Amino acid sequence: MRLSESHTDEPNHEAAVRRWATVTTTIMRTTARVVVPIILVVSISLFLQGHNYPGGGFIGGVLTVAAFTLVYVAYGLDYLEVGVLNRDVDYSAGIYEHRTVSAYRRLFIFGLAVTVGSGLGALLFGEQFLSQDYTYVHLPLFGEVELASALVFDLGIFCVVVGGLLLIFSVVGAE
């Protein structure tokens, strides 16, 4: 059940939360509040270490989608718009015109552009398509840190996975 499909006469935040609270349990919402930040930290960690160790943009994106899906299950599809961003949802618009769905579509397209751009960037330096390189930089608190161009590629993959899967989940979840 989509939050926007039930009782469209009360689009304010309190009414939306009250309606969705009848569908999920307090245990589910509390678990989501505890588990989602942990999933996001692990996701970021896997994303950042992906060019040296197992991980990267794909698994980081999948874990991020798992966190968002847990939020959707616990609070409803419109929770990010209403509860987090404090914006009203246009309940008369279809799911394809929904602001969140449009944002996921833009994130997907951005990820594709970054991924292709990271491959084409190597061509500008006379290297083969998708060639990667790295250097070391000194950061005040961290010391010597490896900075790899593969991180740009992983960022593109991360955005494609998050944008694509959340777009699919939002559209299918609205049905």
Secondary structure, DSSP 8 states (H G I E B T S, - for coil): --GGGS-TT--SHHHHHHHHHTTS-HHHHHHHHHHHHHHHHHHHHHHHHTTTSS--HHHHHHHHHHHHHHHHHHH-TTHIIIIIS-----TTS-GGG-HHHHHHHHHHHHHHHHHHHHHHHHHHTT--TT---EEEEEETTTEEEEEETHHHHHHHHHHHHHHHHHHHHHHHHH-
